[in-house]
Structure formats: C-alpha cells, structure tokens
C-alpha cells in the first residue's frame, strides 16, 4: 500500500510542481526520489538503485533522440531567421483570411504527422509559421501549443494508416496491420477533427472576446518587410522533410527523420541563404533550444524509468490489466491509466500489451478492434502535464507556461481523444 501511495503521490507532486513552473531538472528527479524511497529502492547500492535507474532513463532518451531534436530545432530556427515562416504565414492570411490561421496550423501539423514526421519534429518545424500566423491574425499566442498538439497527437497519431509508432506497436502483439479497424477509425478521426477544431476555435474566440490579443516579446524575430523571401521557399523545405521521411521510413525506421531533417536544413541553407539575418545566432539559438528541450523531456523520462521499476507500478499494472467487464473497455482503461502514469502513449502500450494481448485474444476478442481501441486510448491521459511532448512544446518551443497554455492543450489532447475513445468502443460493441 505504501508503494502505491508513493507512486501516486510522486506523480501528483510532479504534476503540481510542473503546473507551477518549477524547473524540471529539479522537480523530476526530486519526485522520482520520493517514489524510489517510498518503494524501498536504494539510492546508490544494489542491482537496481535510484541514481542508476533515473540516469539510465535520462541518458537513453538523449541517445535515441538527440540528433532529431538538434536538427528539428535548427530547422525551425532557420525558417524563422530567414523570414520563410513569416512569408508563408502572410501568404496564407492573404489568401484564406485571418480566420483561417488556426486551420492552416492544424492542417500543416496533420499532414506532416500523417506523413510520418515525428511529433516533436512537427512542433519544431511548424511553430515558426504558427507564431507568424497568430501574430498576423492577432490571436493569443498561449493557444499555439494547443493548436500544434491538436493537429499532431489526436486524429492523426492514432488513426488507421498512421505511420506514427502509436499505431504500429499493437501490430507486434496482435498480428494486425496499421489499417486495423479502419472503418471505425475513420468515423472517430472525423469526429475528433471536426469537434476538436470547433472547440479550439471557440476557446480562442472566447479569449479574443475577453480582450486577449497577440503579445509581442523581446525575443520575437523582427524581419524587415523588404527581406521576406517568396512563400514557396518556406514550403519546399517542409516538403523535403515530408518526402524524405515518407520515402525512407520503412528502410531506416525513426532514423529516417535524421536524414529528412538534415535535408530540410540543407534546403533552407541553399534556397534562402541570402535571407539569413544572423546565421551564427540562429545556429547558437537553435542548438541551445534543442538542448533545453531534450533535457527537459529526458528529466521527465527519468522519472518514468524510476516509476516503472517500483513495486507500486507493477501492482498498478496488475490491477489495470484485470479490469472486469467488457474486454474492450478493460483494455482501454488499462492502457489509458498506464499511459498516464508513464506520461507516454507508446510507453503505456509497450507495458500493457504483453499482458493484455494474450489474455484478451484467448477470450476471442477481435484483434483489429483491440488494436484500434488500444491505439486511441494511449493518446488520451498520456498528455498529463509531465508528458515529454507537453513539456517540450509548451516550455521549450513555444516558451509559454503550463498555467497559461496547458488547459487548452489538455482539452484538445486529453478530453477530445477520450470522447473519441468512447465513440470507438460504442461503435465496436454495437456493430
């Protein structure tokens, strides 16, 4: 019982400290230490001790994702410094009108995500354009994280056919395909896209009606009007990233993103070289931004590594994977809760599926239905405040605070997918 209290208490403490803006390099290991001590984990001795477990999670994330964070950050900073992002944004506003600024950002994220570009990279890549669009449309910038996330981690990430890992993990355990349950997935994706877009516009519209406007900051890029490149020069690098990622994905896995982003960075250098205002500063700021982003995320991953090594977590998994009642509902609850505890959609699936898959398949559950339910449910409560994508997008990329930006983001990435999950299970049960 103490181990479970320690696990939940550590998670709640991390959420509270994150919402209050405490530095994650302090709060994450501090909360992990609390979890470790309440679960009887030693600090420095034994086969499994706190320091080794935390740092293994921390360093493994950096080792796996460093080049993608670095190149993604440089790509976004180069788009910003050359004025390419501003140029694309102004073209969209001129052609579609300011009311379509939100749609343009959501569409760009959805296309890149469904094209196989990693979620973190999408945020880095689209943010400069989103900032410009929100500035030109005079919309509150605190909604940019929610807009980026809605286009990336909701109706595209867990839908049938998506190349994102959240749609591929179940294949290994269920023997399905990426298109499992596509009929229901299509309905659910359409619902999440339409309902979420309506709700997002309503939230932004309410803020604007209350007098909120775009707030300029000292570190915002100021590009003289005469120096804007042609809008196509901002679109080509995005197409290069999308094209290379889609083409090389099957041969190189997630390493294809390194090649794709490198191609995007090189294309900007070649096409817009004369439009750079401060290339050396852009490189420095992009590099520093990548280090901060990956460091913040790795700090939270370290917490998850400690949590997963405790008796309390194993007990929670055992309880969640034995939820009585309808099998699809039980699977959804298990994956949703475990993803919330770990702060990771893919982590929740990887932990739950080895236990759930054989158990439910032996009971005759349709593997395609189980695949789709697991995929959608993993993308709901995974976006609690300590989630790596949430932390990176709000703090490191958009430079907002959880207090100002998180709740609208959770509405899009937590509540909308939960409603979609209920819809998916209902359709599977009824039909």
C-alpha positions as CSV (number, residue, x, y, z in Angstrom):
1,X,0.0,0.0,0.0
2,X,2.8,2.4,0.8
3,X,4.4,1.7,-2.5
4,X,1.2,2.6,-4.3
5,X,0.7,5.7,-2.3
6,X,4.3,6.7,-3.0
7,X,3.8,6.2,-6.8
8,X,0.6,8.2,-7.0
9,X,2.0,10.8,-4.6
10,X,5.1,11.3,-6.6
11,X,3.1,11.6,-9.8
12,X,0.7,14.2,-8.3
13,X,3.6,16.1,-6.9
14,X,5.3,16.2,-10.3
15,X,2.1,17.5,-11.9
16,X,1.7,20.2,-9.3
17,X,5.3,21.4,-9.5
18,X,5.2,21.3,-13.3
19,X,2.0,23.4,-13.3
20,X,3.6,25.9,-11.0
21,X,6.6,26.2,-13.4
22,X,9.3,24.7,-11.3
23,X,12.5,23.7,-13.2
24,X,12.1,20.2,-14.4
25,X,15.8,19.4,-13.8
26,X,14.9,19.8,-10.1
27,X,11.3,18.7,-9.8
28,X,11.6,15.5,-11.9
29,X,14.5,13.9,-10.0
30,X,13.1,15.1,-6.7
31,X,9.7,13.5,-7.4
32,X,11.4,10.4,-8.6
33,X,13.4,10.2,-5.4
34,X,10.2,10.4,-3.4
35,X,8.8,7.5,-5.4
36,X,12.0,5.5,-5.0
37,X,12.2,6.0,-1.2
38,X,8.6,5.1,-0.7
39,X,9.1,1.9,-2.7
40,X,12.2,0.8,-0.8
41,X,14.6,1.5,-3.7
42,X,18.2,2.1,-2.5
43,X,20.0,5.3,-3.5
44,X,23.4,4.1,-4.7
45,X,23.8,0.4,-4.0
46,X,22.3,-2.9,-5.3
47,X,21.4,-4.1,-8.8
48,X,18.5,-1.6,-9.1
49,X,19.2,1.7,-7.4
50,X,17.8,5.2,-7.8
51,X,20.7,7.0,-9.4
52,X,21.4,4.3,-12.0
53,X,17.7,3.8,-12.8
54,X,17.0,7.5,-13.2
55,X,20.1,8.2,-15.3
56,X,19.5,5.2,-17.5
57,X,16.1,6.6,-18.5
58,X,17.6,10.1,-18.8
59,X,20.5,9.2,-21.0
60,X,18.7,6.6,-23.1
61,X,16.3,9.2,-24.3
62,X,19.0,11.7,-25.2
63,X,20.9,8.9,-27.0
64,X,17.9,8.0,-29.1
65,X,16.6,11.5,-29.9
66,X,19.5,14.0,-29.7
67,X,20.0,14.4,-33.5
68,X,16.3,14.7,-34.2
69,X,15.9,17.4,-31.5
70,X,19.0,19.2,-32.7
71,X,18.1,19.2,-36.4
72,X,14.4,19.9,-35.7
73,X,15.4,22.9,-33.6
74,X,17.8,24.2,-36.3
75,X,15.1,23.7,-39.0
76,X,12.6,25.8,-37.1
77,X,15.1,28.5,-36.2
78,X,16.3,28.7,-39.8
79,X,12.7,29.0,-41.0
80,X,12.3,31.8,-38.5
81,X,15.5,33.7,-39.2
82,X,15.2,33.8,-43.0
83,X,11.7,35.1,-42.8
84,X,10.4,32.0,-44.7
85,X,7.9,31.2,-42.0
86,X,6.6,34.7,-41.9
87,X,6.3,34.7,-45.7
88,X,4.2,31.5,-45.8
89,X,2.1,32.8,-42.9
90,X,1.3,36.1,-44.6
91,X,0.5,34.3,-47.9
92,X,-2.0,32.1,-46.1
93,X,-3.6,35.0,-44.3
94,X,-3.8,37.0,-47.6
95,X,-5.4,34.1,-49.5
96,X,-7.6,32.5,-46.8
97,X,-8.1,35.3,-44.4
98,X,-7.1,35.7,-40.8
99,X,-10.0,33.4,-39.6
100,X,-8.2,30.5,-41.3
101,X,-4.9,30.9,-39.3
102,X,-5.8,28.2,-36.9
103,X,-6.9,25.9,-39.7
104,X,-3.6,26.4,-41.5
105,X,-1.5,25.4,-38.5
106,X,-3.7,22.3,-37.7
107,X,-3.6,21.2,-41.4
108,X,0.2,21.6,-41.6
109,X,0.7,19.5,-38.4
110,X,-1.8,16.9,-39.6
111,X,-0.1,16.5,-43.0
112,X,3.4,16.2,-41.5
113,X,2.2,13.8,-38.8
114,X,0.3,11.5,-41.1
115,X,3.3,11.7,-43.5
116,X,5.5,10.0,-40.8
117,X,7.3,13.0,-39.3
118,X,7.9,12.6,-35.6
119,X,5.6,14.6,-33.3
120,X,8.5,16.6,-31.7
121,X,9.9,17.5,-35.1
122,X,6.5,18.6,-36.3
123,X,6.2,21.0,-33.3
124,X,9.7,22.4,-34.0
125,X,9.0,22.7,-37.7
126,X,5.6,24.3,-37.7
127,X,6.0,26.6,-34.7
128,X,7.6,29.5,-36.6
129,X,4.8,29.6,-39.1
130,X,2.2,29.2,-36.3
131,X,3.8,32.2,-34.5
132,X,3.6,34.3,-37.6
133,X,0.0,33.3,-38.3
134,X,-1.1,34.1,-34.8
135,X,0.7,37.4,-34.9
136,X,-0.8,38.5,-38.2
137,X,-4.3,37.3,-37.1
138,X,-3.7,39.0,-33.6
139,X,-4.6,35.8,-31.8
140,X,-3.5,35.0,-28.2
141,X,-0.2,33.1,-28.5
142,X,-0.9,31.0,-25.5
143,X,-3.1,28.8,-27.7
144,X,-0.3,27.9,-30.1
145,X,0.7,24.8,-28.1
146,X,-2.9,23.5,-28.2
147,X,-3.2,24.2,-31.9
148,X,0.1,22.4,-32.6
149,X,-0.9,19.4,-30.4
150,X,-4.4,19.1,-31.8
151,X,-3.0,18.8,-35.4
152,X,-0.4,16.3,-34.3
153,X,-1.4,14.0,-31.4
154,X,-5.1,13.5,-31.8
155,X,-7.0,12.4,-35.0
156,X,-3.8,11.7,-37.0
157,X,-1.5,10.0,-34.4
158,X,-3.7,7.0,-33.5
159,X,-5.8,6.7,-36.7
160,X,-5.7,3.7,-39.1
161,X,-2.9,4.0,-41.6
162,X,-0.9,6.4,-39.5
163,X,2.9,5.8,-39.6
164,X,3.3,7.0,-36.0
165,X,4.6,4.4,-33.6
166,X,1.4,4.6,-31.5
167,X,-0.4,2.9,-34.4
168,X,2.4,0.3,-35.0
169,X,3.2,-1.1,-31.6
170,X,0.0,-3.2,-31.4
171,X,0.9,-5.0,-34.6
172,X,3.7,-6.9,-32.9
173,X,1.4,-8.2,-30.2
174,X,-1.9,-8.7,-32.1
175,X,-0.8,-9.7,-35.6
176,X,-2.8,-6.9,-37.2
177,X,-2.0,-4.2,-39.8
178,X,-1.7,-0.4,-39.5
179,X,-5.2,-0.3,-41.0
180,X,-6.9,-2.3,-38.3
181,X,-10.4,-1.2,-37.6
182,X,-10.2,1.4,-40.3
183,X,-14.0,1.8,-40.7
184,X,-14.5,2.9,-37.1
185,X,-11.2,4.7,-37.1
186,X,-12.4,6.9,-40.0
187,X,-15.5,7.8,-38.1
188,X,-13.7,8.6,-34.9
189,X,-10.9,10.6,-36.6
190,X,-13.5,12.7,-38.5
191,X,-15.4,13.3,-35.2
192,X,-12.2,14.3,-33.3
193,X,-11.1,16.6,-36.2
194,X,-14.4,18.4,-36.5
195,X,-15.3,18.5,-32.8
196,X,-11.8,19.5,-31.7
197,X,-11.5,22.2,-34.4
198,X,-14.8,23.7,-33.4
199,X,-13.9,23.6,-29.7
200,X,-10.4,25.1,-30.3
201,X,-11.9,28.0,-32.3
202,X,-14.5,28.5,-29.6
203,X,-11.8,28.7,-26.9
204,X,-9.7,31.2,-28.9
205,X,-12.8,33.2,-29.8
206,X,-13.8,33.5,-26.2
207,X,-10.4,34.7,-25.3
208,X,-10.4,37.3,-28.1
209,X,-13.9,38.5,-27.0
210,X,-12.4,39.0,-23.5
211,X,-9.8,41.3,-24.9
212,X,-6.8,39.0,-25.4
213,X,-4.5,39.8,-28.2
214,X,-1.1,38.6,-29.5
215,X,1.6,39.7,-27.1
216,X,4.9,40.7,-28.7
217,X,8.1,39.7,-26.8
218,X,11.6,41.0,-26.9
219,X,13.0,37.7,-28.3
220,X,10.4,37.6,-31.2
221,X,12.2,37.7,-34.6
222,X,11.9,41.1,-36.4
223,X,12.3,40.7,-40.1
224,X,12.2,43.8,-42.3
225,X,9.4,43.8,-44.8
226,X,11.7,44.1,-47.8
227,X,13.6,41.0,-46.8
228,X,10.8,38.4,-47.0
229,X,11.6,35.6,-49.4
230,X,9.0,34.1,-51.7
231,X,6.4,31.9,-49.8
232,X,7.4,28.8,-51.9
233,X,10.8,28.9,-50.3
234,X,9.2,28.2,-46.9
235,X,7.1,25.3,-48.3
236,X,9.8,23.5,-50.2
237,X,11.9,22.6,-47.0
238,X,8.7,21.3,-45.4
239,X,8.0,19.1,-48.5
240,X,11.6,17.9,-48.4
241,X,11.2,16.8,-44.8
242,X,7.9,15.1,-45.5
243,X,9.1,13.5,-48.7
244,X,12.3,12.1,-47.3
245,X,10.6,10.9,-44.1
246,X,7.8,9.1,-46.1
247,X,10.2,7.6,-48.6
248,X,12.8,6.3,-46.1
249,X,10.6,5.4,-43.2
250,X,10.3,1.7,-44.0
251,X,14.1,1.2,-44.6
252,X,15.5,3.3,-41.8
253,X,12.7,3.5,-39.2
254,X,12.8,6.6,-37.0
255,X,16.4,7.3,-38.2
256,X,14.8,8.4,-41.5
257,X,13.8,11.6,-39.6
258,X,17.5,12.4,-39.1
259,X,18.0,12.3,-42.9
260,X,14.8,14.1,-43.6
261,X,15.5,16.9,-41.2
262,X,19.1,17.2,-42.5
263,X,17.6,17.5,-45.9
264,X,15.3,20.2,-44.7
265,X,18.0,22.2,-43.1
266,X,20.3,22.0,-46.1
267,X,17.4,23.0,-48.4
268,X,16.8,26.2,-46.4
269,X,20.5,27.0,-46.5
270,X,20.6,26.6,-50.2
271,X,17.3,28.3,-51.1
272,X,17.3,31.1,-48.6
273,X,20.9,31.6,-47.8
274,X,20.9,35.4,-48.8
275,X,17.9,36.0,-46.5
276,X,19.6,34.9,-43.2
277,X,19.9,37.9,-40.9
278,X,22.1,36.3,-38.2
279,X,23.1,32.8,-39.3
280,X,25.6,32.2,-36.5
281,X,23.0,33.4,-33.9
282,X,20.4,31.2,-35.4
283,X,22.7,28.2,-35.1
284,X,23.5,29.1,-31.5
285,X,19.9,29.7,-30.5
286,X,18.7,26.5,-32.3
287,X,21.4,24.4,-30.6
288,X,20.6,25.8,-27.2
289,X,16.9,25.4,-27.7
290,X,17.4,21.7,-28.7
291,X,19.5,21.1,-25.5
292,X,16.9,22.7,-23.3
293,X,14.0,20.8,-25.0
294,X,15.7,17.4,-24.9
295,X,17.0,18.0,-21.4
296,X,13.5,18.8,-20.0
297,X,12.0,15.8,-21.7
298,X,14.8,13.5,-20.6
299,X,14.3,14.7,-17.0
300,X,10.7,13.5,-17.1
301,X,11.6,10.3,-18.8
302,X,14.0,9.6,-15.9
303,X,11.0,9.9,-13.6
304,X,9.1,7.4,-15.6
305,X,12.1,5.0,-15.6
306,X,12.1,5.1,-11.7
307,X,8.3,4.7,-11.5
308,X,8.3,1.7,-13.8
309,X,10.9,0.0,-11.6
310,X,8.9,0.1,-8.4
311,X,6.6,-2.5,-6.8
312,X,3.8,0.1,-6.8
313,X,3.9,0.4,-10.6
314,X,3.8,-3.4,-11.0
315,X,0.8,-3.5,-8.7
316,X,-0.9,-0.8,-10.7
317,X,-0.3,-2.6,-14.0
318,X,-1.7,-5.8,-12.5
319,X,-4.8,-4.1,-11.3
320,X,-5.4,-2.3,-14.5
321,X,-4.9,-5.3,-16.7
322,X,-7.5,-7.2,-14.7
323,X,-10.4,-4.8,-15.0
324,X,-13.7,-6.8,-15.2
325,X,-16.4,-6.3,-17.7
326,X,-16.3,-5.8,-21.4
327,X,-12.9,-6.6,-22.8
328,X,-12.5,-3.5,-24.9
329,X,-13.4,-1.3,-22.0
330,X,-11.0,-3.1,-19.8
331,X,-8.2,-2.7,-22.3
332,X,-9.0,1.0,-22.8
333,X,-8.9,1.7,-19.1
334,X,-5.7,-0.2,-18.6
335,X,-3.8,1.5,-21.4
336,X,-5.2,4.9,-20.6
337,X,-4.1,4.7,-16.9
338,X,-0.7,3.2,-17.6
339,X,0.0,5.8,-20.3
340,X,-1.0,8.5,-17.8
341,X,1.4,7.1,-15.1
342,X,4.3,6.9,-17.5
343,X,3.5,10.1,-19.4
344,X,3.9,8.2,-22.6
345,X,1.4,6.8,-25.2
346,X,4.0,4.4,-26.6
347,X,5.2,3.5,-23.1
348,X,1.7,2.7,-22.0
349,X,1.2,0.4,-24.9
350,X,4.5,-1.3,-24.6
351,X,3.9,-2.1,-20.9
352,X,0.2,-3.1,-21.2
353,X,0.1,-5.1,-24.5
354,X,2.4,-8.0,-23.5
355,X,-0.1,-8.7,-20.7
356,X,-3.4,-7.7,-22.4
357,X,-2.9,-9.2,-25.8
358,X,-2.7,-12.9,-25.0
359,X,-5.3,-12.5,-22.2
360,X,-7.9,-11.0,-24.5
361,X,-7.1,-12.9,-27.6
362,X,-7.6,-16.1,-25.7
363,X,-11.1,-14.9,-24.9
364,X,-11.9,-14.4,-28.6
365,X,-11.6,-10.6,-28.7
366,X,-11.3,-9.3,-32.3
367,X,-7.7,-8.3,-32.7
368,X,-8.5,-5.4,-35.1
369,X,-10.9,-3.9,-32.6
370,X,-8.5,-4.3,-29.8
371,X,-5.7,-2.7,-31.9
372,X,-7.7,0.4,-32.6
373,X,-9.0,0.8,-29.0
374,X,-5.5,0.4,-27.6
375,X,-4.1,3.0,-30.1
376,X,-6.8,5.6,-29.4
377,X,-6.7,5.1,-25.6
378,X,-3.0,5.5,-25.5
379,X,-3.3,9.1,-26.8
380,X,-5.6,10.5,-24.1
381,X,-4.3,10.7,-20.5
382,X,-0.7,10.4,-21.8
383,X,-0.8,14.2,-22.1
384,X,-0.8,15.0,-18.4
385,X,1.4,18.0,-17.5
386,X,4.6,15.9,-17.1
387,X,4.4,14.3,-20.6
388,X,7.6,14.9,-22.5
389,X,5.8,16.2,-25.6
390,X,3.7,18.6,-23.5
391,X,6.7,19.9,-21.6
392,X,8.8,20.4,-24.8
393,X,6.0,22.1,-26.8
394,X,4.8,24.4,-24.1
395,X,8.1,25.4,-22.4
396,X,11.0,24.8,-24.8
397,X,9.4,25.5,-28.2
398,X,6.6,28.0,-27.5
399,X,8.1,29.5,-24.4
400,X,4.8,29.5,-22.6
401,X,3.9,28.4,-19.0
402,X,1.8,25.5,-18.1
403,X,-0.5,27.8,-16.2
404,X,-1.4,29.8,-19.4
405,X,-1.2,27.1,-22.1
406,X,-1.8,23.7,-20.6
407,X,-5.6,23.6,-20.1
408,X,-6.5,24.4,-23.7
409,X,-3.9,21.8,-24.7
410,X,-5.4,19.2,-22.4
411,X,-8.9,19.9,-23.8
412,X,-7.6,19.1,-27.3
413,X,-5.3,16.2,-26.4
414,X,-7.0,14.7,-23.4
415,X,-10.7,15.3,-23.5
416,X,-11.2,15.1,-27.3
417,X,-9.4,11.7,-27.6
418,X,-11.3,10.4,-24.5
419,X,-14.6,11.2,-26.2
420,X,-13.3,9.6,-29.4
421,X,-12.4,6.5,-27.4
422,X,-15.9,6.2,-26.0
423,X,-17.3,6.6,-29.5
424,X,-14.9,3.9,-30.9
425,X,-15.8,1.4,-28.2
426,X,-19.5,2.1,-28.6
427,X,-19.3,1.5,-32.4
428,X,-17.4,-1.7,-32.0
429,X,-19.9,-3.0,-29.4
430,X,-22.9,-2.0,-31.5
431,X,-21.7,-3.1,-34.9
